[in-house]
Amino acid sequence: MNNDQLEGKWKQVKGKFKEKYGELTDDDLKYSEGKFDQMLGRLQEKTGNSKEALKKEIEKL
């Protein structure tokens, strides 16, 4: 799955991420077009997971 596909899917799964990772805020999950990697970086800092692991998790949801 490429970044464009992941970005599209993100809208569907961000609620599930918020449930799973309770420490995430709405600001952490906010996606700005063209800034998907930056958002993944914020999620990486908060969750301790690698960007690749987060991408795989998004793909599975």
Secondary structure as the mmCIF struct_conf table of DSSP 4:
data_model
#
loop_
_struct_conf.conf_type_id
_struct_conf.id
_struct_conf.beg_label_comp_id
_struct_conf.beg_label_asym_id
_struct_conf.beg_label_seq_id
_struct_conf.end_label_comp_id
_struct_conf.end_label_asym_id
_struct_conf.end_label_seq_id
HELX_RH_AL_P HELX_RH_AL_P1 ASN A 3 LYS A 20
BEND BEND1 TYR A 21 TYR A 21
TURN_TY1_P TURN_TY1_P1 GLY A 22 GLU A 23
HELX_RH_AL_P HELX_RH_AL_P2 ASP A 26 LEU A 29
TURN_TY1_P TURN_TY1_P2 GLU A 33 GLY A 34
HELX_RH_AL_P HELX_RH_AL_P3 PHE A 36 THR A 47
HELX_RH_AL_P HELX_RH_AL_P4 LYS A 51 LYS A 60
#
